[in-house]
Amino acid sequence: MAQHSNKTAQVQAVTANRVIDGIVVYLTEKAEWSERLQDAAVAEGKEAGETLLAKAQPAVETQHIVDPYLFEVAQEDGKIVPASVRERIRMAGPTVRLDLGKQAEGNAA
């Protein structure tokens, strides 16, 4: 599994890419996969994070997702937000054209 996680992170979620279309997805409390970070299950502490990551393994084995890993998140104004720029980019989509990806959906008038 990928090693994108900060070893000292206290609050983490699990992300991966869906095999069929490459879309970034997040593991939910029900061990399902959502395109919305707000649906993600959050783990506090190292052991809880490892337990959450282990819940992703069946989806790897059935080839539903690829490369699941933990990443640090924070709570801002009651919402889950990625702590790193890398994960903010993955969540929003391409940075070269703001009219593409998920950030385009938020800018539509």
C-alpha positions in Angstrom: 0.0 0.0 0.0 1.1 3.6 -0.6 2.9 5.5 2.1 1.4 8.9 1.7 0.4 9.1 5.4 2.0 11.3 8.0 3.1 8.9 10.7 2.2 11.4 13.5 -1.2 12.3 12.1 -4.0 12.1 14.7 -7.1 12.3 12.5 -7.1 10.3 9.2 -9.4 9.0 6.5 -8.8 6.5 3.7 -8.7 7.3 0.0 -8.2 5.3 -3.1 -8.9 5.4 -6.8 -11.9 3.5 -8.3 -10.6 1.0 -10.9 -13.4 1.4 -13.5 -12.9 5.2 -14.0 -9.9 6.3 -11.8 -12.1 8.7 -9.8 -10.8 9.5 -6.3 -13.0 7.9 -3.6 -13.2 7.8 0.2 -14.0 5.0 2.5 -17.3 5.5 4.5 -18.3 4.2 7.9 -20.3 1.4 6.1 -17.1 0.3 4.3 -18.5 1.7 1.0 -16.8 4.1 -1.3 -18.0 7.7 -1.9 -16.7 10.4 -4.2 -17.4 13.0 -1.5 -14.9 13.5 1.3 -17.7 14.6 3.6 -19.0 11.0 3.6 -15.6 9.6 4.7 -15.1 7.7 7.9 -12.6 9.4 10.2 -10.2 7.6 12.5 -8.5 9.2 15.5 -5.1 7.7 16.4 -2.7 5.2 14.8 -4.6 2.0 15.8 -8.0 3.3 14.6 -6.4 4.4 11.4 -4.9 1.0 10.7 -8.2 -0.6 11.5 -10.0 1.7 9.0 -7.3 1.0 6.3 -7.8 -2.7 6.8 -11.5 -2.2 5.9 -10.4 -1.2 2.4 -8.8 -4.5 1.6 -11.9 -6.4 0.4 -12.4 -3.7 -2.2 -8.8 -4.2 -3.4 -9.3 -7.9 -3.6 -12.4 -7.5 -5.7 -10.6 -4.9 -7.9 -13.1 -2.2 -7.1 -10.4 0.2 -5.9 -6.6 0.5 -6.1 -3.9 1.9 -3.8 -5.9 2.7 -0.7 -4.0 4.8 1.9 -4.5 6.9 5.0 -4.2 10.7 4.8 -4.5 13.4 7.4 -7.7 15.4 7.7 -8.9 18.2 9.8 -12.3 19.7 10.8 -13.0 23.2 9.6 -16.4 24.8 10.1 -17.9 21.4 10.7 -16.5 19.9 7.5 -13.7 17.4 6.8 -10.9 18.9 4.9 -7.6 17.4 3.7 -4.5 18.7 5.6 -2.2 18.5 2.6 -2.1 20.3 -0.7 -1.8 17.0 -2.4 -5.1 15.7 -1.1 -6.8 19.0 -1.8 -5.8 18.7 -5.4 -6.9 15.0 -5.6 -10.3 16.0 -4.1 -10.8 18.9 -6.5 -9.4 17.7 -9.8 -6.9 19.0 -12.3 -5.1 22.2 -11.5 -4.3 23.3 -15.0 -7.9 24.0 -16.0 -10.3 25.1 -13.4 -13.2 24.5 -15.8 -12.6 20.7 -15.5 -12.9 18.3 -12.6 -14.9 18.7 -9.4 -13.9 22.4 -8.9 -15.7 23.2 -12.1 -19.0 22.0 -10.6 -18.6 24.4 -7.7 -18.0 27.4 -10.1 -21.0 26.7 -12.4 -23.4 29.6 -12.4 
